[in-house]
Amino acid sequence: MPVLTSQQINRYYENFKEIDVTFTKEVTQNLKLLPKHVYLKCLGTQWPGIIYSTSMVGAKIIANIGSDSFELIRKANNLVALRFAFSIEDKKDKLLFFVSAKVSGFNPYNKENPNLNFINLVYTKRPPDDLIAILGQMLEININSKKRTDERIDITADSIRILGLVSKNAKISLEGIPRNCIVRDVSFSGAKLVLPGIAKFLNNKECVLGIIAKDDKIFTLRGKVVRVETVADRKDIAVLAIKYNEESISMDYKKMINNYLTVKRNKGNR
C-alpha cells in the first residue's frame, strides 16, 4: 500500500465516508482482509464475526450472539470494538486494529439458527487512518474506472515503467487461436493492439488479451474486437481496438491504470 499524506487521508474521509463497501470474495481478496482474525469485542469477551460491509462511519457484521452475549452488550451500553485484520504485501506482520463502535440494531440472519445475527454498528469516532486508506483507495479506483473509463494511456518506455509492465509485447487469443501482438495503448475499458493479420477478418471476434507485468503477473482480459484499422502500405498488419468484458477486469488491473493516472496528475500539478 503506497504511503499517503494526511491530506489524502482527509480527502478520502470527506469524499467517501458514508459509502458502504460490501465484502464479496473479490473485495476480500483484493483488500487482503483476513476473515479468521476478525472479531467483535465487548467487556473482555470476543466473538468471531464476518464483516458483511463497512463504510468509514459504520459496519454490518454477522456473528453468533446468544442471550448471554446480548445481556453483556446491553450491560456495556451497546459499546463494542470491531477488530480488523489485513495482510500487508511483502511483509510477514499483519495489520491489526480496533474500531470503537456502538451497536445500533440486530437482525436475524438465519431462521434455522436464531443466534446468528446481522449486527449493525455505528463507529463512535473516526476510524484509524489505515482503514480510511484501504477503503478510500479502492473506492477512488472504482470511481475513476467509471469516470475516466476511455482515457487512453499510450504505451511508451516511460508508461511501461510507471505501469510496471515488462514490455509492450503481449499475447492475444482470437477465438481460440493464440497470437503475439504489440500493445499500442490501454485504458480502464480496453486496449489498442497491433498484430499480423488481415484486418477485415478480425473484426467482431471474441478475444482474450494477456498483458505481462513484472513479478510474473499476467492480466487476463476477455473482450471483443470492436474496430479494426490497417497500417499504411501493410495490408498484412492490423490494428485492433478491443473492449473488455466488465466482469473480466480485475481490481489489480484497475489499480495499475489508476496508479499511472495519479502519477501523471501529480507530476502535472508540480
N, C-alpha and C positions, 0 to 999 in steps of 0.2 A: 504494500500500500504506500503510495507516494506521500512524502511529508507535506502537510497542508498548513497554511498560515492561519492564525486566529481569525483573520478577515474572511478567509474562505469558509472556515467552520461556521462563523456567524451568518454568512450568506446562505449556506445550506440550511441552517436552522430557521432563518426567517422565511426562506422561499418554500421549504419542503416540510416543515414541522408537522403538519396535520395530514400528510399523505400516508396512507397505510401501505405497507409492503407485506404481501402475503407470501409465506414461506413455502412455495412449491418446491418440488425436488430440485429443479434447475436453480432456483434462487438460493436454496440452502447450499448447494454445491458451489455456486459462484461466490457467495459471500463467505464461504468456508465456515459456516456455523457448525458447531459440534453438539448435536442434539443430546447426546448422552451426558453432557456436562451441564445441561440447563436445569435449573430447579427454582422453585418458589420457596422463600424462607420467611418464617414468622415466629418470633419469640423463641429462637433457638431450634425450632423444628423445620425440617425441609421436606418438600415433596417434589419428585421428578415431574417435569412438565414438558409439554410440546408447545413451542411457540407457533401459533396459527398465523398471527400477523402482528406487526408493530409499526408504529409511527415514532416520531420524536416526542410525542406527548402522551402516549398510552400504548397498551398492547392487549391482545386476546391470547390466552393460553388454554391448553387442555390439560387437566390434571385430575387424578383420583382424590377427591376430597370427601371424607366421611363426616359423620355427625361430630366426632371429637375434633376434627380439623376445623369445621365450621365454628365450633364454640371457641377454639383457640384464636381464630381470626377475629371473631366478634370481640373477644377479650382484649385484643390489640387495637381496637377501634378501626379494624379493617386495614391497618397499616402492615405492609409486607415489603419484601425486596425480591426482585427478579434477577437471577444471575444469568448473564450471557456468557457464552464461551465460543471463541473463534480460533481457528488455526492461523498462523502467520506464515506467509510464504518464505521459504528458505530459513525458517527458524524452528527450533525444537520446542521452545516455550509457547504455551497457549496464551491468548489474550483473554483474560477473565476480569469481569467487573460486575458490580451490582447496580441496579437502578431502583431507587426508592419509589414506592407506588402505594396507591390505595385501591382496595377492591371496590368497584362500583356496581358489581352485579354478578350473578351466577345464572347460567342457563344449562339445562340438561343436554348432554351431548349424545347419549345413547340410552334409550328407554330400558334396554336389557341390562344396563349397568348404571343404576341410579347414582352411584358415587362419581361417575365420570362426568365432569362439568366443563363447559366453557366459562372461563373466569375473565371478566372484563377489568382491566387495570387502567388507572389514570396515574401518570407519573406525578409525584408531588413536587418535583423540581426538574430543572433542565437536566437531561441525561448526560453522561460523560461524553467528552469530545470524540472518543473512539467510536461510539455508536452513531453520533451525528455524521462523522466522516464516512463510515461504512455505508450507511443508508443514503447519505447525500450524494456520494459519488455514483452509486447505482442509479438513483433517480435522475441525476443530471445526464447520465449516459442515455437512459431510455428517452428522456425528453429531447435531447439533441438528435437522437437517431430518427425521431419523427420530424423535428423542426428543420433539420439540415440533411434530410434523407438523400437528396440528389446532389449534394455538394461534392464535386469531384476532386480527387487527390491525384495529380499527375505523378507517375512513378519515375523518380529520378534518383540519383545517388544520394541526395540529401533526404528525400522522403523515405527511401529504403532504410536508411539509418534510423530515422525517427520512428518509423513504423515497427522496426525490429524484424524486417524480412531478411531472408538470405540473399535474394536477388529478385530481378523482375521475371525470372523464369518460373513457370507453373505447369500444372498438369490439368487437362480437362478431358472429361469423358462425354462424348456426344452420342446419345442414345446407345450407350454401352461400348462405344469404340474409343479407346484412350488415345490422346494426342498430346504432344508438347505444345506449349503456347508461351507468348510473352504478354505480361500484363502492362497495359498502357496507362490505365487509371483505375481507381477504386473509389467506392463510396459506401455509405451505410447500406444502400439498397441494391448495388450492382457493380459491375466492372466492365471495362472495355479491354478486349484481347486481340492479339494478332497471331495468326496461325496459318499454316499451309492449308489450302483447300479452295474449292470453287464456291464463292460467296452465296450464290442463289440456292445451292443445295444445303446450306447450313441454317437458313432462316427457320424460325419457329421450332427448333429442335430442343428437346429436353436435355439438360446437361448437369454435370457435377464438376465444380471447379475446386481444385486443391491448391491453396496458396501456402507456400512454405515459409514458416517463420523460424527464427533462431530457437535453439534448445530443442530441435527436432519436433516442433509443434507444427501441425498442419491444420489450417482452417478449411473444413469441407463445407462447401456452399452449393446447395442444389438450386437450380433455377431454369430459365428458359431463354433462348436467344430471341431477342425482341427486335433487333435491327442488324443488318449486315451492310458492309461497305467494301469496296475494292480498293486496293493500293494502286496508284497510278503506274501504268506500264507493267503491272504484275497481276495478271488475271488468276494466277495460282496462289495468291496471298489474299486472305480475307481478314477484315476487321469486324469483330463481333461485339455487339452490346448485349450483355446479359442482365436479366433482372432476377434477383434471388427470391426464392420462396421464403416468406416471412419466418416460417417455423424452423428453417434451417440456419438462421442467423444466430450464432451463439453470442452469449454475453461477452466472452473473451474477444471475439471479432469486433463487436461494438466498442469495447473498451479500447482496442487498438486504434480504431478510427477516431474515437473521441479524444484520446490522448494526443494524437497528431494535431487535430484541430485546436486543442487547448494550447499546445506548444506554439503553434503558429500565431494564435491570437495573442498570447503573452509576449511573443517577440515583436509583434506589430504594435503593442501598447508601450514599448520601451521608448 
